[in-house]
Amino acid sequence: MGSYYSDDDGRCSSDVCKKRSFEHPLSELWDSTVSIELDENAQVINAIESFPGLEIWARNSMRKLHSLLETAFVEKLPRSVCEKLPLKSAVTLRNGDALWEHWHFHSISHSSNYFGILPDSVGVEFGKETLATEISKVSSVDVSQLVDEFTSRACSLIKANIKPPDSTLKNRYVKMILSGKTRVLSFKKYSHSIQSSHFLKLRDLFLNTGIEDEKRLNERIFTLLQRYDSLGGHGFQAAISIEAFDYLRDHFGVNFECFASPLNCRFSRFCSAFPDTDIYFGSLGSFFDFHPVSGSYEANPPFVESVTLKMMQHINNLLSKSDSNSTCMSFIVVVPSKFRDLISASKFHRGIVILEHRNHSYKAGAQHKKKLKSTVKSTCDTDIHVVQSHRGALQWPLTKEKMDEISASF
């Protein structure tokens, strides 16, 4: 992609882009050779700063909400219905995402009073429809009253727990120790382990942004780890393989991810869900606030219909503007096959590569933790869509040969 704002050869030559180049062997975690130019008008980030004490407060508050949700339905619904509901977060993929994770995801997505992972009353109200929809999949029981009761109690809980901790040093100080091949970061009685290789990746990304002095590195990494650990649902943070990224970079000019996190990003610049914790590691904030005029991108969103629909609306708008400005723009969209019709309906759709389930893998969302498999087999068919502006299709054409090579790279 090189520059978001000009039709160049896909490489950035400015001194700014080459600010830092780290040569230690972390190529399996991220591609430090790719740099990009950023225009100040592409993204405006307005984020409340987070810190370790705030993340612990939000986690404890969220656990109360989680317990409230499970109690509300387990006590009132028939046992036969509860057995079919994915009420616990540790469910297998074949049973679908947990009821809590669906509700929580939609609630924080529509919250206006932002406290990281903790939804506000507006978001909780929006989550009512999600609960009713998910329960209706396994039962014909009318749950409208139960949903209303839970929503009312959840709003009361949030209002009663509205005062977060202050940002004094006592709520920030984090210590780090080296334990074998892992680093352990501790804040008060709470701690997180991270593989040393992933710690070094985050250090490089942190230094590459130049936002803060390295003395705050441990604090920022702990805050990041706590945020994503509290979020759960590591499937939401799964990423495509290194080989796939490298192929898309070399043959489609891709060097930017629209849906990533500092923990799983392949490139030094990306969009992510949480700018308050992620900007220190290269995030440009939400993809939905991102407005480039050219470039080549990979989009692998959370596999949630509302998010995928919103993503395609944004992509179509960007491509329309790209055509109006006669610039090159391309998106490689990675989604489950259940969204095939939604993506293929775009007038900018150029082609699709279909991957059968169990024949391809993703990088695990929790790959930074010790003693965890770094890849997981896909449990559903995956579609790779190529969506491009007119000039984007000319610069990065999709051929039968490339379709076969994309499939092989996964």
N, C-alpha and C positions, 0 to 999 in steps of 0.2 A: 504494500500500500504506500509506504514511503511518506506521502503527505496526504492529509485529508482534503487538501484544498487546491491541488494542482494535479494535472495529468503528467506524472513523471514516470520514471522507469521502475518504481517500486522500492527504491533505496533512498535513504536520507543522507545528505552529505554535509549538513550543517554541523558546526562545532557544538551547538546545544545538544543535538541528538547524540553526539559522541561524548557526552559529559563524563560518563564512567563506563569502563569495560572491565568486568571481573573475569579472571581466567581460571579460577579453581574449578574442578570437575563437577559441576552441577547441571550439566547439559540434559540429564534425564529428568530434571525437575522444571527447568525453565530455559528459554532460549535467549541468552543475553546478547546475541549477535544482532538482533533486530531492534532498530530504533525508529522512532517516528517524530515528525514535527506536529506540534499542537497549536491550533489557533485559539486565542483567548475567547473567541465567540462560540466555540464548539460546545462548551459545557460550563455551566455556572453551578457551583456547589455551595449550598448553604446547609451546613451541618452543625448540630450541637456537639461539642467535644465530649467524648466519653472517656472513662478512666476506670481502673480496676474496681473501686468501691461502688461505682454506679452500676457496673455490669453484675456484680454479686447481688446488689439490691434488686435489679431487674430480674435476675434468675430466681431469687427467692419469691418474688411477687408472682412470677409466671408459674412457679410450681403450685402456688395456692390456686391459681386459675385452673391448672391442669387437674388437680384433685377435685375441684368444684365441678368441673365438667363430667368427669367419670362418675362421681357420686350422684349427680343429678339424673343420669340415665340408668345407671346400674340399679339404683333403688326403686325406680319407677317402671322400667320396661320389663316385659316378660323375659324370663331366663333364656328362652329359645331365641329371642331377638338379640339379647346381649352377647350370646355365644357367636353370633355372626358379625357383630360390630367389631371393627379393629380399634378397640378402646385404648390399647396399650401402644406405646411408641415403638416397641421392639417387635414389630410384626414382620412376617415374611412378605416378599414382594407379591407373591401369588394372591395374598389376601388384600392387596391394595395398601395405600398409604393410611396411616392411622387417622382416626376421626379427629383427634386433637390436632395433628399436624395440618390437616386440611383447614380446620377452623382457624387455627392460629395464623397460618399463612395468609388467608384472606382477610383476617381481622387487622393484622399489622399493615397489610398492603393498602388499607383504606383508612388508616389512622392519620389524623392531622396534627395532634399534639404528640410530637415524636419523643419517645423514650426508648430508642433502640428496638429491642424485641418485645417490649411490653405494649400491647394495644391500648388505645384510649376508648372512651365510651362510644364514639362515632364508629370506630372499627368493630367493636363488639356488636353493635346493632347490625352492621353489615353482615357479620358472620352468621346471623340467624338463618339466612337462606341456605348457606353452606351446610349447616347442621341438618336442616330438614331434608335437603337433597341427598346427603350421604346416608341418612337413616332410611329414607324411602327406597334405597337400592336393595335393602335386605328385609324390609318389613312394610306392610300396608297399614300399620298402626298410626293413627293420627297423633303426631308428637308436637303439634303447634303449641299446646299449653306448656309442655315440658320445656320446649325451646324458649318460650317467653319467660318462664320462671328462671331458667338458667341465665338468660341474658340480663334480667333484672338484678340477680344476685351478683353476676360478674361485674356489672356497672357499679354496684354499691361497693364491691371489694376494691375496685380500681380507685374510686373516689376517696375511699378511706385510707388508701396507701399512696397518696399523691405526692408526698414530699420526699424527694430523693436525697442522698447524702451530698455533702459539699465536696469540693475538689481540693481540699487541703492535702498536704503531704502524707498524712496518715492514711488517706484513702487512695494513695497513688504508689507508695513504695513497694517495689517488687525486687526480690533477690533471685539469682540464678545460680544453679550448681550443675556441674558436668557429671553425669552418671553413665559410664560406659559410652554407648553410641547415642545417648539421649541427653537432652538438656531439661532440667526441671525448674520451672519458674513458679515462685511461691509468693502469694499475697495473703498475709495473715494466716489463717488455717487452710486456705485454699491453694491448690497447686495444679499445674498442668505439665505433662510430659510431651516433648516434641523431639522427633529425630534430629540429630545434629545437622544432617544435610538440609533438612527443611528450615531449621533455624538459620543456617547460613544463607539460604535463599531469601528468607525474609529480611535478613540484615542487609543483603545486597539491594533488594528492592527499596528498603528504607533509606539507605544512603543515596540511592539513585534519584529519589525524589528531592532530597535536599531540603525538606520542609523543616526538620528539627535536628538538633544535635544528637549524636549517637548515645549520649548519656541517658536518653529517654527510650532507648530501644527496648529494653526488657519490659518496661511499663506498657509500651504500645503492643508488643507481641502478646503479653498476658491478656490485655484487654481484647485483642483480636481472637485469641484462643477461647476465652470465656464466652464471647459473643456467639461463635459458631458452635461451641459445645452446648450452650443453652438452647440454641436453635434446634439442634437435633436434626433428624431427617437427612442423614448424610447423603442419601440418594439425590437430594436436591443439588448437591455440590459435585456430583460426579462429572468427569471430563473425558473427552475423547483421547485416544492414544497419542503418544509422542510421534509415532510414524505417520498418523493421520495429519497431525498438525504440520509436520515437516513437509508432507506432500502438498497440503493446501498452501503453505507458504511459498514453496518453490514453483507451483504450477498455477496458482490463482492469486498470488500476491498477498495472501492473508497474513496479517501480523497484529491483529487486534481481536479480542473476545468481547462480545456484547453481554454475556452473562458468565461471570467468573467470580473468584474470590482470591485474595492473596495466597491462600493455601493451595489452590489448584491451578492458578493461572499459568499459562505457557509463555506469555509475553509480558513485558515490563509495564505496559499500559493496557487497561481493560475497564469495562464497566462492571459494577457490582451492586448488590442490594443495600449495602451499609456504608455510606461515605464517611460517617463519623469515626468508624474504626479502620476503614480500608484506604483512605486517601494517603496515609503515611507510607503505604506500600505500592502506590501507583494507580489506585482506582480513580476513575473520573466520575464516580457516582452512578446513578441509575441510567440505564440505557434509554429510558423514556424521556430523559432530560438531555439526551445527547443528539446534537444536530450537525453532523459533518456534511460536507457537500460533495465529497468524493472519497474513494478508498475501497478496500476489500476487507470483509469482516467474516468472522465465524460466530454464529448464534446458536447456542445450545441452551435453551431456556429451561426452567423448572417445568416438569411435565404436567402442567396444570392448564386446563382449557382457557380460563379467563386470561392468564398471562400470555399464552400462545396467541390468542386472538388479538390482544393489545399489541403484542410484538409485531404481528403482521400488519396491523394498521399503521404502526410507526414506520416499518420498513417500506411499505407502499408509498407513504408520504415522502420519505427521503428519496426514494427512487424517482418519484414524479418530479421532484425538484431537481434531481440530478439530470434527468432528461431535459428539463427546461433550461438548465445551465450548460447543457452539452458536456457533462463531466462523466468520468468513469466511476461506476459504483457497483459493488457486487457483494452479495451475502450468501454464505454457505450455511444453510439452516439444518440443524440436526434435531429431529423430533421422533417420537414413536409413530408408528404407522396409523394410529387412531386419528392423527391430525392431518392425514394425507390430503383430504379434500380441502381443508381449510387453507393449506399452503399452496396447493396446486391451483387454486382459484385465482391467484394473483396474475394480473396481466403481464407481470415481469418474470413469470416462471419460465425457466429455460430447460429444466430437466430434473430427473430424480434417479437416485441410486437406492435400491432397496436391499437392506441387509437382514438376513434371517436371524431370528433369535437363537441364542446359544452359539452362533458362529462368529460373534464379535464381542469385544469387551470394552469396558470403560475404566478409566482410572478411578479408584475408589475415592469417595468424598472425604474419608478420614485417613487418607494415605499418610498424613504427617504423624499419626500416632504410632507408637511402637507395637510390634507383634500383630500387625494387621496386614492382610493381603493388599497389595497395591493395585490390583485389578479385580474387577468383578464381571462375570458373564452377563450379557444382557438377557433379560427374561421376556423380551418382546421384540418384534420386528422393528428395526430402526430405518427411517427414511432420511436420506441426505438430499436436500433440495438445493438447486442452484437458482438464485433469484437475482436478476441483474438489470441495470439500465441498458439502454441501447449501446452506448459506447463501452459500458462495462462488458457486455457480451462480446464485443469486438476485441477488446484487449485481453480478456480471459475466456476464450471460447470453450464450451463444453463439448467434447467429442466422445465417440464410443470408446476410444482408447483410454481417455481420461476417466470415464465412468468405471471401466474395469479396474483401473489403477487406484481409484478412490476406494472401491470395494476391498481391494487387496490390502490397502494401508490400514484398514480397521481390523 
